[in-house]
Amino acid sequence: MKELRALEEEELLRRIAEIENDLLRERGIAAMGGAPPSPGRMRALRTNVARALTVLGERERAARARTAAR
């Protein structure tokens, strides 16, 4: 989480896109009937996407709170 919070918004969005692309690839392998090389990787990828989206949401809420306080 510290690493994600240190990233700028553009880099964070890029990271989310990369992770989602990896997840899509893993899901494709599983859908074709193949066993993914690492079964726990899909869960880890979903968790990482959720963490990154949480950081984005925190930033949006903080920005809204700053504008509402003015």
Buried (B, 14 or more C-beta within 10 A) or exposed (E): EEEBEEBEEEEBEEBBEEBBEBBEEBEEEEEEEEEBEEEEEBEBBBEBBEBBEEBBEEEEEEEEEEEEEE
